[in-house]
Amino acid sequence: PMPYSSTSKLAMTACLQVVCTVGLDDGVVPCDVQFDPLSKQYVLLLCRNGSISMYGVSEDQRTLTQVHSMAKQPAAERSAAFVPNQPGNFVSISNKTGVLQLWNVSQQQPLRTMKAGKVPAQSVQFFPGTSRALLTFQDGTVSIQSTACLPQVTGWL
């Protein structure tokens, strides 16, 4: 049988168990979630309505509690990635612009905004342990950009 036959899909589904849910306002749809790589206690949630929030994860990993909200951004599909070796710093991009925003989880506003491309972006991900980000754009372009010039900002919740 094929590795992902309908039987194996059923078996995989049967082992999943919901242990926690977060109630968002009506019409608020998450578009990205990122765990802080330096802490098992925090998760970043980005939503299509432009909201960006940090949630605390309980020790038993059964409860998420909102601990901080960033300033609401224009509605869009967003992607984010934590900046390696910069505690609390993350970048976000939007499918409406080619702009990369640098944030710190303790600040409400972006620390810096930089033009990353000429067309709207799709996703951002860092190469492990480096300051190089892989960005994808709606025109099919994939680029590697160095973020070494980003300011080192500290200030954790």
C-alpha atoms as a printed R data frame, in Angstrom:
    type eleno elety resid chain resno       x      y      z
1   ATOM     1    CA   PRO     A     1   0.000  0.000  0.000
2   ATOM     2    CA   MET     A     2   0.987  3.599 -0.544
3   ATOM     3    CA   PRO     A     3   2.463  5.316  2.549
4   ATOM     4    CA   TYR     A     4  -0.433  7.783  2.738
5   ATOM     5    CA   SER     A     5  -3.369  5.618  1.792
6   ATOM     6    CA   SER     A     6  -6.814  6.502  3.155
7   ATOM     7    CA   THR     A     7  -6.345  3.868  5.863
8   ATOM     8    CA   SER     A     8  -3.108  5.424  7.130
9   ATOM     9    CA   LYS     A     9  -4.706  8.900  7.020
10  ATOM    10    CA   LEU     A    10  -7.458  7.635  9.305
11  ATOM    11    CA   ALA     A    11  -4.921  6.104 11.657
12  ATOM    12    CA   MET     A    12  -2.930  9.356 11.795
13  ATOM    13    CA   THR     A    13  -6.073 11.397 12.450
14  ATOM    14    CA   ALA     A    14  -7.172  9.063 15.241
15  ATOM    15    CA   CYS     A    15  -4.007  9.818 17.255
16  ATOM    16    CA   LEU     A    16  -4.536 13.613 17.216
17  ATOM    17    CA   GLN     A    17  -6.156 15.086 20.301
18  ATOM    18    CA   VAL     A    18  -7.126 18.702 20.920
19  ATOM    19    CA   VAL     A    19  -5.599 19.792 24.220
20  ATOM    20    CA   CYS     A    20  -6.072 23.557 23.919
21  ATOM    21    CA   THR     A    21  -7.968 26.084 21.831
22  ATOM    22    CA   VAL     A    22  -7.835 29.867 21.754
23  ATOM    23    CA   GLY     A    23 -11.055 31.769 21.192
24  ATOM    24    CA   LEU     A    24 -10.504 34.654 18.792
25  ATOM    25    CA   ASP     A    25 -13.115 37.274 17.941
26  ATOM    26    CA   ASP     A    26 -15.603 36.432 15.184
27  ATOM    27    CA   GLY     A    27 -14.034 36.852 11.768
28  ATOM    28    CA   VAL     A    28 -10.440 36.868 13.098
29  ATOM    29    CA   VAL     A    29  -8.528 34.238 11.153
30  ATOM    30    CA   PRO     A    30  -4.960 33.222 12.042
31  ATOM    31    CA   CYS     A    31  -2.508 33.177  9.141
32  ATOM    32    CA   ASP     A    32   0.774 32.302 10.891
33  ATOM    33    CA   VAL     A    33   1.995 31.011 14.234
34  ATOM    34    CA   GLN     A    34   5.618 30.909 15.369
35  ATOM    35    CA   PHE     A    35   7.144 29.508 18.538
36  ATOM    36    CA   ASP     A    36   9.892 31.597 20.078
37  ATOM    37    CA   PRO     A    37  12.985 29.449 19.444
38  ATOM    38    CA   LEU     A    38  14.599 30.616 22.689
39  ATOM    39    CA   SER     A    39  11.638 29.866 24.942
40  ATOM    40    CA   LYS     A    40   9.057 27.107 25.194
41  ATOM    41    CA   GLN     A    41   6.751 29.579 26.928
42  ATOM    42    CA   TYR     A    42   5.829 31.967 24.107
43  ATOM    43    CA   VAL     A    43   4.091 31.744 20.761
44  ATOM    44    CA   LEU     A    44   3.475 34.535 18.236
45  ATOM    45    CA   LEU     A    45   0.091 34.611 16.473
46  ATOM    46    CA   LEU     A    46  -0.494 36.701 13.326
47  ATOM    47    CA   CYS     A    47  -4.024 37.156 11.965
48  ATOM    48    CA   ARG     A    48  -5.470 38.283  8.630
49  ATOM    49    CA   ASN     A    49  -7.132 41.299 10.250
50  ATOM    50    CA   GLY     A    50  -3.667 42.745 10.999
51  ATOM    51    CA   SER     A    51  -3.431 41.743 14.649
52  ATOM    52    CA   ILE     A    52  -0.147 40.384 16.005
53  ATOM    53    CA   SER     A    53  -0.114 38.968 19.536
54  ATOM    54    CA   MET     A    54   2.211 37.079 21.853
55  ATOM    55    CA   TYR     A    55   0.696 34.242 23.863
56  ATOM    56    CA   GLY     A    56   2.111 32.551 26.922
57  ATOM    57    CA   VAL     A    57   2.011 28.767 27.002
58  ATOM    58    CA   SER     A    58   1.300 27.087 30.347
59  ATOM    59    CA   GLU     A    59   3.790 24.565 31.726
60  ATOM    60    CA   ASP     A    60   1.445 21.673 30.960
61  ATOM    61    CA   GLN     A    61   1.014 23.099 27.419
62  ATOM    62    CA   ARG     A    62  -2.775 23.089 27.778
63  ATOM    63    CA   THR     A    63  -3.439 26.825 28.095
64  ATOM    64    CA   LEU     A    64  -2.562 29.810 25.922
65  ATOM    65    CA   THR     A    65  -2.950 33.283 27.426
66  ATOM    66    CA   GLN     A    66  -2.477 36.509 25.497
67  ATOM    67    CA   VAL     A    67   0.348 38.464 27.147
68  ATOM    68    CA   HIS     A    68   1.051 41.257 24.644
69  ATOM    69    CA   SER     A    69  -0.393 42.806 21.501
70  ATOM    70    CA   MET     A    70   1.498 44.752 18.890
71  ATOM    71    CA   ALA     A    71  -0.066 47.687 17.035
72  ATOM    72    CA   LYS     A    72  -2.627 46.447 14.533
73  ATOM    73    CA   GLN     A    73  -1.355 46.491 10.959
74  ATOM    74    CA   PRO     A    74  -3.347 46.744  7.719
75  ATOM    75    CA   ALA     A    75  -5.330 43.585  6.994
76  ATOM    76    CA   ALA     A    76  -3.296 41.032  5.031
77  ATOM    77    CA   GLU     A    77  -1.929 37.505  5.009
78  ATOM    78    CA   ARG     A    78   1.278 37.720  7.071
79  ATOM    79    CA   SER     A    79   4.280 35.554  7.724
80  ATOM    80    CA   ALA     A    80   6.839 35.945 10.508
81  ATOM    81    CA   ALA     A    81  10.112 34.477 11.710
82  ATOM    82    CA   PHE     A    82  12.147 35.050 14.854
83  ATOM    83    CA   VAL     A    83  15.597 36.546 14.168
84  ATOM    84    CA   PRO     A    84  18.311 34.089 15.249
85  ATOM    85    CA   ASN     A    85  20.524 35.267 18.119
86  ATOM    86    CA   GLN     A    86  18.314 38.303 18.808
87  ATOM    87    CA   PRO     A    87  16.044 37.396 21.743
88  ATOM    88    CA   GLY     A    88  12.507 38.683 21.252
89  ATOM    89    CA   ASN     A    89  13.121 40.082 17.768
90  ATOM    90    CA   PHE     A    90  11.104 38.870 14.806
91  ATOM    91    CA   VAL     A    91  10.441 40.014 11.255
92  ATOM    92    CA   SER     A    92   7.111 40.024  9.465
93  ATOM    93    CA   ILE     A    93   6.064 40.404  5.858
94  ATOM    94    CA   SER     A    94   2.700 40.902  4.195
95  ATOM    95    CA   ASN     A    95   1.127 39.663  0.975
96  ATOM    96    CA   LYS     A    96   0.073 43.270  0.282
97  ATOM    97    CA   THR     A    97   3.599 44.785  0.207
98  ATOM    98    CA   GLY     A    98   7.254 43.959 -0.332
99  ATOM    99    CA   VAL     A    99   8.085 45.426  3.086
100 ATOM   100    CA   LEU     A   100   9.922 43.597  5.861
101 ATOM   101    CA   GLN     A   101   9.209 44.863  9.385
102 ATOM   102    CA   LEU     A   102  11.477 44.250 12.377
103 ATOM   103    CA   TRP     A   103   9.676 43.917 15.714
104 ATOM   104    CA   ASN     A   104  10.545 43.216 19.313
105 ATOM   105    CA   VAL     A   105   7.910 41.386 21.331
106 ATOM   106    CA   SER     A   106   8.087 44.016 24.086
107 ATOM   107    CA   GLN     A   107   7.304 46.907 21.700
108 ATOM   108    CA   GLN     A   108   3.941 47.837 20.186
109 ATOM   109    CA   GLN     A   109   5.330 49.377 16.986
110 ATOM   110    CA   PRO     A   110   7.797 47.974 14.446
111 ATOM   111    CA   LEU     A   111  11.389 48.967 15.224
112 ATOM   112    CA   ARG     A   112  12.292 49.279 11.572
113 ATOM   113    CA   THR     A   113  10.634 48.927  8.180
114 ATOM   114    CA   MET     A   114  12.655 47.991  5.105
115 ATOM   115    CA   LYS     A   115  11.759 47.483  1.453
116 ATOM   116    CA   ALA     A   116  12.562 43.855  0.679
117 ATOM   117    CA   GLY     A   117  11.124 43.532 -2.826
118 ATOM   118    CA   LYS     A   118   9.157 45.255 -5.569
119 ATOM   119    CA   VAL     A   119   6.131 42.979 -5.272
120 ATOM   120    CA   PRO     A   120   4.154 41.615 -2.315
121 ATOM   121    CA   ALA     A   121   5.864 38.959 -0.227
122 ATOM   122    CA   GLN     A   122   4.559 35.500  0.672
123 ATOM   123    CA   SER     A   123   6.821 34.047  3.359
124 ATOM   124    CA   VAL     A   124   9.975 34.560  5.391
125 ATOM   125    CA   GLN     A   125  12.214 32.024  7.083
126 ATOM   126    CA   PHE     A   126  15.745 32.248  8.487
127 ATOM   127    CA   PHE     A   127  18.512 29.841  7.644
128 ATOM   128    CA   PRO     A   128  19.258 28.093 10.974
129 ATOM   129    CA   GLY     A   129  21.730 30.020 13.117
130 ATOM   130    CA   THR     A   130  22.367 32.755 10.536
131 ATOM   131    CA   SER     A   131  21.247 36.294  9.819
132 ATOM   132    CA   ARG     A   132  20.203 35.312  6.284
133 ATOM   133    CA   ALA     A   133  16.496 35.246  5.530
134 ATOM   134    CA   LEU     A   134  14.820 33.391  2.693
135 ATOM   135    CA   LEU     A   135  11.899 35.420  1.319
136 ATOM   136    CA   THR     A   136   9.358 34.387 -1.294
137 ATOM   137    CA   PHE     A   137   7.376 36.856 -3.385
138 ATOM   138    CA   GLN     A   138   4.124 36.678 -5.344
139 ATOM   139    CA   ASP     A   139   5.881 36.994 -8.699
140 ATOM   140    CA   GLY     A   140   7.707 33.710 -8.048
141 ATOM   141    CA   THR     A   141  10.953 35.312 -6.893
142 ATOM   142    CA   VAL     A   142  12.856 33.700 -4.053
143 ATOM   143    CA   SER     A   143  15.587 35.819 -2.506
144 ATOM   144    CA   ILE     A   144  18.159 35.424  0.219
145 ATOM   145    CA   GLN     A   145  18.707 38.626  2.156
146 ATOM   146    CA   SER     A   146  21.142 39.386  4.934
147 ATOM   147    CA   THR     A   147  19.617 40.924  8.023
148 ATOM   148    CA   ALA     A   148  22.968 41.459  9.751
149 ATOM   149    CA   CYS     A   149  22.325 45.212  9.670
150 ATOM   150    CA   LEU     A   150  19.193 44.880 11.812
151 ATOM   151    CA   PRO     A   151  19.560 46.626 15.159
152 ATOM   152    CA   GLN     A   152  20.226 44.420 18.177
153 ATOM   153    CA   VAL     A   153  17.295 45.232 20.434
154 ATOM   154    CA   THR     A   154  16.658 43.547 23.723
155 ATOM   155    CA   GLY     A   155  13.770 43.834 26.096
156 ATOM   156    CA   TRP     A   156  11.784 40.698 26.760
157 ATOM   157    CA   LEU     A   157   8.379 40.609 28.371
